[in-house]
Each structure stands twice: as C-alpha cells, then as structure tokens.
C-alpha cells in the first residue's frame, strides 16, 4: 500500500505547487486480482479506506461487471461497488464502471448507492450512446461490435486486434469479416 499512497501524495503535492484550480485528482483501480497470491477484496478495502483520507476528488472503480461480487477476502453478498461506496462514499465520491450496456442498466446502476457511473467499452462500440438517449432512440444503441466496425470507429490495427482476440473484453457479433 505504500507505493500507491506515495504516488497520490506526490501528485497532490505537484497539483498544489503547479496546477491552477480547479484541477481534479482521482484514483482509478480494479479491486481484486483473480490469481493467488494477488490483491483480495480485503486488501482493496484497506487501500480505499486510506485513499479516502487523501483529499482526492473521486475514486474510480473499474470492473468488467458493475454488479460483480467479491471473489475472496470478504464474505458479502453485495457487489464490490456497493461495498466500496459504503466504506468511503461519505468521504470521497465513487465512480463505477463495468458492462453498463443499455440505458436500463445505467438507470439500475444509478439507483444503487454508487453516485456516478462511467461508460467505457460502450462508448467505443457506439460513440453516439448518450445522444441516442437524449434523442429518444435508445433502441438504436449498439451493444456489440461486428468484425466490420474497425474503420467506421477509427480504431488502430494493434488495438483492434487486441479487442477482437481478447475473449470477453468486447462483445462481438457473429459476422464475417470484410475481405
């Protein structure tokens, strides 16, 4: 825990010395590692408790699934996001991200205790996601890639190859690639 806290201290020191306000400083992290040994949910809760006292503007919890439960280190039936928000949400705002693909899923996440949600892969798949909601065109939101989307989305070859060859990272429809 010493390394991440030292980084936060140094960033806050640099901001205080050089940045014009407002200047937001947050900390983005993934709460658990699958491997043993690795970071457990118990380890994460100790870290976020310490981070919540570091004068940060937000904590950004990055998950593959917003509603995923702890793997190990904590016995709790709630989502990792809700557990983290309960621990530190009164001290620092929490942002959650993780497979919020549809407006209904976004609404459900916003109705949880977590005050802010973020979209990542969803905006890569459909850059007009938010505009479609504003325009009342929710049914037109794309929730998966096709193998023909690379050029339209302006994604570089190395990133595209990683996206389509990393199982589970991006949902990909069963379409034939352009020849």
N, C-alpha and C positions, 0 to 999 in steps of 0.2 A: 504494500500500500504506500510505502514511502515514495516510490517513483511517481505515480500519478499525482499525489498531493504536492510534491515538489514542482512538478510541471505547472499545476494550477497556480501555485504561489508565484512562480516566475512570470506566468502570463499576466496575472493580476498586477504584479509589480510593474511590468512593462507597460500595461494599459494605463496605470496610474501616472507613470512618468511621461508617456509619449502620445497617448491617444486623446482625441477630442471626444467629449461626451455628446450624445450617448454612444457608447461602444459596448455592445453585448458580448459577454463571455459565458459560454456554456460548456458542458462536458457531455459528449456522446459516448455511449458504451453499450456493449452486449453483456447481459447479466450473467450468463453461465457458459461454461465450456462443456461439450459432451464427453471429453476424454477425462480419464482418471490417471494421474493427478491432473487437475485443472481447476479453474475457478468455479466454485459452487455458489448456490444462491445465498448461503450464509456469508460467504466471503463478500459477495456483492452488497449485501445489506450493510455490512460494516463499512465498506467503501462509500456507499451513497450517504450513509449517516455522516461520515466525515466530510464528504463533498458538500453536503447541505449547509455546513458551517463555514464555507469558503467564499461567501459573497459572490456566488455565481448567479447569473440571470436565468438559467434553466439547466435541467438535466434531461438529456435526450436518450430514451431507452430504445435501442434498436433490436428488434426481434423479427424472426421470419413470420411469426404469427402473434398478433397483438394479444390474443387470449390464451397463449400457452402457459402451462402450469410449471412450477419448479420441478427440475429433474432430480436434484439431490441437495441436501444441506438444510432444507426447510420442509416441514410437513405442513402443507396448507393447500386447501382445495381452490383457493382463488388464483387468478392469473398473476404472473410475475409483475405485470404492470400495476395491478391494483395493490399488491403488497408493497412495492416501492413507493407508490404515491401515498399510501397510508403512513409510511415511515417518515417521508421527507416533504410531502406536498404542502404542509403548512409553512415550511421554511424556504422552499425553492420550487418554482413551477416545474412540472414534469410534462414532457412531450413524449408521446408514444407513437411508434410506427411498427407496421408489420402486417402485410397482406390485407389491407383495408381496400378492397377492390371496387365495391359498389357504394352508392350513396346510403343505402340501408345499413351497410356495415360501418360506414363513417358515423352515421347517426347513433348506432348502438355503442360505438366506442366513445363518442362524445357524451353519451348518457351514463358512462361509467364514472368513477371518481376522478379519472385522469383528465385534467383540464384542457390539454392540447393534443391534437393528433397531427401526424405528418404523413404525407404520401411520398413514396419513392419510386418503386418499380411501376406503380400505377401511372405516374406522370410520364414515364418513359414509354410505356405501352400506348397511352393516349394523352398527348400533351394538352388536349382540349378538355380534359376531365372536368375541371371546375367550370369552364364556360358552358359545357353541356348541361350542368346542373342549373346554372343561372338561367339558361335559355329554356329550361323545362324539357330537355332532351336526354334525360337520364337513360332511357332505353337504348340510346346510341353509344353509350360509353363502352369502349373496347376493354376487355378484361384479360385478353391473351394476345400474344404475338402470333403472327404467321411467319413462315420462313421467307416470305417475300417482303417483309417490312423494313429491312435494313436501310435501303436507300431513302425511302419515304421519311424515316425517322432520323436520318443523318447520323447513323451510328458507325463508328470506325470499324474496320475489319477485325482488329485484335479484340475489341470489346464485344463485337457481335459474335465472334467465335466462342468467346468465354460464356456469353449469355445463353447461347443455344446448346452448348455442350456441358453445362453445369446442371445436372439434374436437380429439379426443384427450385432453382433460383428464379426463373421466369416461366410463367405458364405459356406453353406453345401449342397452338392448334395443330392438328394433323393435316398439314397441307404440303404439297410437293414444292420443293424449292425451284426458283427460276432457273432455267438452263441457259 
